[in-house]
Each structure stands twice: as structure tokens, then as C-alpha cells.
């Protein structure tokens, strides 16, 4: 299966909201058909491997586990070499490109959307890119634009239009603060546009727990599984 399909499969297994976030692992590498790279696994379920099979996992408390078959039991094992993990994860995300267009059936961007991505930090939300983007729970969220040609008034709305908030980029600035009146929610789709624009960019946000973000490799694996591959690449630099 192509790598893009593996990530798409992981996105279909999106995290549930609330306390259940801590009960899943991300598959970094595997030669077992049932455990595709990028997939999310319920930590409460046993890992089942045949002879010669292996799986490399990252847990949401920032641990790395390699399990070799034959095996049938909980995800426990010795931590493998992190340099090998970094190379494997870099290969996983390097083959991916930011998806532009539709998110969950919501169309955005159109002729006004830009392909460039010059974000300087991994946790910035790109205001001009449709697709999956990730933020940290409890942290201030920054928005990024490519063109800093003067000040601009912008608007963020939930996909259904129930809530709307305004924000602005200062003259010559590429960065702005996410409006406090519209707190980012996990798995919510937001429509972002300059006030003067006719069309919006559709962004689905995913919220990562800070305990995972403390480990760049674990966070990058989570970002890749969620489809935030451009942000994962920034973490791996």
C-alpha cells in the first residue's frame, strides 16, 4: 500500500475527544499487514505477531517500543535506537505533501489558496492552506500567512457557521494570534479567510496533549498519523 494510503487510513481512525486520548499508540514501522505504518492502535488491545513479524510503536506518554514475534500480549518491550527511529519517521513523512482542497467534505481555498509553506515553527496554523493541521492543548495558537503585504482583517468560523471570530495581521506581519473568542476544538473544521475574500480555506484542527509534545519523535509520529505532515517535518529538522 502506498504511504499516502497508510496516512489516510490513520486519519480514518481519528482520536476520540476527552480522556480516551491516552489509550492509543502510533505505529512507526511494521512488517505485519495488520499493523500499517501510521495507524493508531487501542493500547488496551493485545499485540498479535507471527514469527518473523515486528512492530515499532510510539506511545502517547512519549515512549518507543519494538515488539518482535511470535508475540501475543500487551505493548511492552525495550526502547530501540532513537537514531533509527528518526530515520524511519523522516522517511514516512518525507513522502507526504500537504493536502490542498477538501477536508471532510468541506471545500475551501480555491484560486486564492497558496502552495508555499514557509512556517518557522511546527505549531503554527497556516491560514492559507486547507487540510489537517495540529495545535497543542492549552497553548496559545498562532496563525501564519505567506504574504506580509500590509495589514489585513481576517475571519474564522466553524464549518456550520455557529461561531465566528475576527483577527488581524499587523502591517508587514506574517503571524497573528488565534482569536480568544473561538477556542480551538479537537477535530473541528474551521473556515478561515480574509474579510475581503470570497472564499474560505477549510482547516480541520487536531489537538495534541503537551505530554506527547515533550518528545519530538513521539509528537512527529502523532502529527504524521493525523495528516499534519508539514508540521511533522518541521519537528524533525
C-alpha positions as CSV (number, residue, x, y, z in Angstrom):
1,X,0.0,0.0,0.0
2,X,1.3,3.5,-0.8
3,X,2.4,5.7,2.1
4,X,-0.4,8.2,1.3
5,X,-3.0,5.5,1.8
6,X,-1.4,4.5,5.1
7,X,-1.7,8.0,6.5
8,X,-5.3,8.2,5.1
9,X,-6.1,5.0,7.0
10,X,-4.7,6.5,10.1
11,X,-6.9,9.6,9.7
12,X,-10.0,7.4,9.5
13,X,-9.1,6.2,13.0
14,X,-9.3,9.7,14.4
15,X,-8.9,10.1,18.2
16,X,-12.0,10.4,20.3
17,X,-12.2,13.5,22.4
18,X,-11.8,13.6,26.2
19,X,-9.8,11.3,28.5
20,X,-9.5,8.4,26.0
21,X,-6.7,10.2,24.2
22,X,-4.1,8.5,26.4
23,X,-5.1,5.0,25.4
24,X,-3.6,4.8,21.9
25,X,-0.3,4.1,20.2
26,X,1.0,5.1,16.8
27,X,2.7,2.6,14.5
28,X,6.0,3.9,13.2
29,X,7.2,0.9,11.3
30,X,5.9,-2.7,10.8
31,X,6.2,-5.7,8.5
32,X,2.9,-7.1,9.8
33,X,-0.1,-6.5,7.5
34,X,-2.5,-5.8,10.4
35,X,-0.3,-3.0,11.8
36,X,0.2,-0.4,9.0
37,X,2.7,2.4,9.5
38,X,0.8,5.5,10.7
39,X,-2.1,3.5,12.2
40,X,-3.5,4.3,15.6
41,X,-3.9,1.3,18.0
42,X,-6.0,0.9,21.1
43,X,-3.5,0.4,23.9
44,X,-6.0,-1.8,25.7
45,X,-5.9,-4.5,23.0
46,X,-3.1,-7.1,22.7
47,X,-0.4,-7.0,20.0
48,X,-0.5,-10.2,18.0
49,X,2.5,-11.0,15.8
50,X,3.6,-14.1,14.0
51,X,7.1,-15.5,13.7
52,X,9.4,-13.0,11.9
53,X,6.9,-10.1,12.3
54,X,7.7,-6.9,14.2
55,X,6.1,-3.6,15.1
56,X,7.7,-0.4,16.2
57,X,5.3,1.8,18.3
58,X,5.4,5.2,19.9
59,X,3.2,5.6,23.0
60,X,1.3,8.8,24.0
61,X,3.5,9.1,27.1
62,X,6.5,9.5,24.7
63,X,7.9,6.0,24.9
64,X,9.1,3.9,22.0
65,X,8.5,0.2,21.9
66,X,9.7,-2.5,19.4
67,X,8.0,-5.9,19.6
68,X,9.1,-9.0,17.7
69,X,7.0,-12.1,17.0
70,X,5.9,-14.6,17.8
71,X,4.0,-12.5,20.3
72,X,0.5,-12.1,21.8
73,X,0.2,-9.7,24.6
74,X,0.4,-6.0,25.8
75,X,2.6,-3.4,24.0
76,X,5.7,-3.8,26.2
77,X,9.3,-4.0,25.0
78,X,12.7,-2.5,25.1
79,X,13.3,1.0,23.7
80,X,15.1,0.8,20.3
81,X,17.8,3.2,19.0
82,X,16.3,6.7,18.5
83,X,18.5,7.5,15.5
84,X,17.0,4.6,13.6
85,X,13.5,5.8,14.7
86,X,14.2,9.3,13.4
87,X,15.3,7.9,10.0
88,X,12.2,5.7,9.7
89,X,9.9,8.5,10.7
90,X,11.6,11.0,8.4
91,X,11.1,8.6,5.5
92,X,7.4,8.2,6.5
93,X,6.7,12.0,6.4
94,X,9.0,13.0,3.6
95,X,6.9,11.1,1.1
96,X,3.8,13.1,2.1
97,X,2.9,16.6,0.9
98,X,0.3,19.0,2.4
99,X,-3.1,18.2,1.0
100,X,-4.9,21.1,-0.6
101,X,-8.6,21.1,-1.3
102,X,-11.3,19.4,0.7
103,X,-11.4,18.4,4.3
104,X,-14.2,16.1,5.4
105,X,-16.4,17.2,2.5
106,X,-15.8,20.9,3.1
107,X,-14.3,22.7,0.2
108,X,-12.0,25.7,0.7
109,X,-9.2,27.7,-0.7
110,X,-9.8,27.7,-4.5
111,X,-7.9,30.1,-6.6
112,X,-6.8,32.1,-3.5
113,X,-5.1,29.3,-1.7
114,X,-1.2,29.3,-1.9
115,X,1.0,26.3,-2.2
116,X,4.0,27.7,-0.3
117,X,4.7,26.9,3.3
118,X,7.4,28.9,5.0
119,X,6.3,28.4,8.6
120,X,9.1,28.8,11.0
121,X,7.6,26.8,13.8
122,X,5.8,23.4,13.8
123,X,2.8,24.5,15.9
124,X,1.7,27.5,13.7
125,X,-1.6,27.1,11.8
126,X,-1.3,28.1,8.2
127,X,-4.2,30.4,7.4
128,X,-3.8,29.9,3.6
129,X,-3.7,26.0,3.5
130,X,-6.7,23.7,3.6
131,X,-6.3,20.4,5.3
132,X,-5.4,18.8,8.6
133,X,-3.4,21.0,11.0
134,X,-2.4,20.4,14.6
135,X,-2.1,22.5,17.7
136,X,-1.1,22.0,21.3
137,X,-3.8,21.8,24.0
138,X,-3.6,24.7,26.4
139,X,-1.0,26.7,24.3
140,X,-1.5,29.9,22.5
141,X,-2.2,29.2,18.8
142,X,-0.5,31.3,16.2
143,X,-1.7,31.8,12.6
144,X,0.7,32.1,9.6
145,X,0.3,33.7,6.2
146,X,2.8,33.8,3.3
147,X,2.4,37.3,2.1
148,X,3.1,40.1,4.5
149,X,1.9,42.9,2.2
150,X,0.2,45.3,4.7
151,X,-2.3,44.7,7.4
152,X,-5.3,42.6,6.9
153,X,-8.6,41.8,8.7
154,X,-9.4,38.1,8.8
155,X,-12.3,35.9,10.0
156,X,-12.6,32.3,11.4
157,X,-15.9,30.5,11.5
158,X,-16.9,27.0,12.5
159,X,-17.9,24.9,9.4
160,X,-21.6,25.2,10.3
161,X,-21.3,29.0,10.9
162,X,-22.5,28.7,14.5
163,X,-19.5,30.7,15.8
164,X,-17.4,33.4,14.2
165,X,-14.4,35.5,15.3
166,X,-12.2,38.1,13.8
167,X,-8.4,38.5,13.9
168,X,-5.9,40.6,12.1
169,X,-2.3,40.5,10.8
170,X,-0.4,43.6,11.6
171,X,1.2,45.6,8.7
172,X,4.1,43.6,7.3
173,X,3.5,40.7,9.7
174,X,3.0,37.1,8.8
175,X,1.9,35.9,12.2
176,X,-1.2,36.6,14.1
177,X,-2.9,35.2,17.3
178,X,-5.8,32.9,17.1
179,X,-8.9,34.8,18.4
180,X,-9.6,34.1,22.1
181,X,-13.3,34.2,21.4
182,X,-13.1,31.0,19.4
183,X,-11.2,28.4,21.4
184,X,-9.7,25.7,19.1
185,X,-11.5,22.4,19.4
186,X,-10.2,18.9,18.5
187,X,-11.5,17.6,15.2
188,X,-13.4,20.8,14.5
189,X,-13.4,22.2,10.9
190,X,-12.8,25.9,10.7
191,X,-13.3,28.2,7.7
192,X,-10.6,30.9,7.5
193,X,-10.5,33.8,5.1
194,X,-9.5,37.5,4.7
195,X,-12.7,39.6,5.2
196,X,-12.4,40.9,1.7
197,X,-12.1,37.4,0.1
198,X,-15.0,35.5,-1.4
199,X,-13.8,32.0,-0.5
200,X,-12.5,30.4,2.7
201,X,-9.8,27.9,3.5
202,X,-11.1,24.8,5.4
203,X,-8.9,23.6,8.2
204,X,-9.6,20.6,10.4
205,X,-7.8,21.0,13.7
206,X,-6.3,18.2,15.8
207,X,-5.3,18.9,19.4
208,X,-2.2,17.2,20.9
209,X,-1.6,16.7,24.6
210,X,1.6,18.6,25.9
211,X,2.9,15.4,27.5
212,X,3.4,13.9,24.0
213,X,4.8,17.1,22.5
214,X,7.7,16.9,25.1
215,X,9.2,14.2,22.9
216,X,9.8,15.4,19.3
217,X,9.8,11.9,17.8
218,X,6.5,10.9,19.5
219,X,4.9,14.2,18.5
220,X,6.1,13.9,14.9
221,X,4.6,10.4,14.7
222,X,1.3,11.7,16.1
223,X,1.4,14.6,13.6
224,X,2.1,12.3,10.7
225,X,-0.8,10.0,11.7
226,X,-3.1,13.0,11.9
227,X,-2.1,14.2,8.4
228,X,-0.1,17.2,9.7
229,X,2.9,16.1,7.7
230,X,4.4,19.6,7.0
231,X,4.4,20.2,10.8
232,X,6.0,16.8,11.4
233,X,8.8,17.6,9.0
234,X,9.4,20.9,10.9
235,X,9.8,18.9,14.2
236,X,12.3,16.5,12.5
237,X,14.6,19.3,11.3
